[in-house]
Amino acid sequence: MCVALAVVHALTPDAHVGVLYSCQVALGISPGEGAAARWGITALAVVAGAHVAVFAFHALRARGARNRHRTVLDMIGRRTPALRATVIEHPATAAYCLPGRHPRIVVSRGAVERLSDAELGAVVEHERAHIAGRHHLVLAAVHGFATVFGPLPLARHLLRQMPLLLEMAADDRTLRRYPHGVLAAALIEMASGQPAPRGALSAAGPTAVIRLQRILRPGPAAHPAARWVTLAASAALPVFPLALAC
């Protein structure tokens, strides 16, 4: 919204509309102060540029790690069409995905042997949800934000909570196809698995207990219209600053 307001103000610099004028003052850009305006715009551009650069750094570093790991999988893994996943010979119960342009879902031999067909399907569906949601880009953006705005409590809180929120989002997508009990049983088995390599997203981890409680004791289901209201509000948000300026 701040970016949209800045665009509106650039088009109508003399319009001191409530929210618009407040954002201008908050950025240190006061009417009639050319030097302050230039410094404010410069600072904003530097922060935005740093955020984009750090996001690109984290995204490219994770991509490099995934590419290296994908090369190893081509040598040691075995593609299983029934699972649409790559199975590696390892006794631990583990599963993770390598998102990106050439995504892979990796399942250990231990997981194949210990999990039932339904549980294994739920695990694979969970990893597929990470890939479909492009959660690796969200994590890269969060790491970029935390790097640039590290001293802010919001940045630290976001860095701690976003992985859990993404796991919950993948759980919700999995529960569209599999019962709660099946996903919960699979999560219990997967909780003892090995950690995922760098750049990958794993089905289990330190958030397993919180996710398990949420799966077994789900809250009230949202009204079907809630999704459409949210989408409509998101679509109308960029129009809001233009309405203020009119």
Order of alpha helices (4+ residues) and beta strands (2+ residues): alpha-alpha-alpha-beta-beta-beta-beta-alpha-alpha-alpha-alpha-alpha-beta-alpha-alpha-alpha
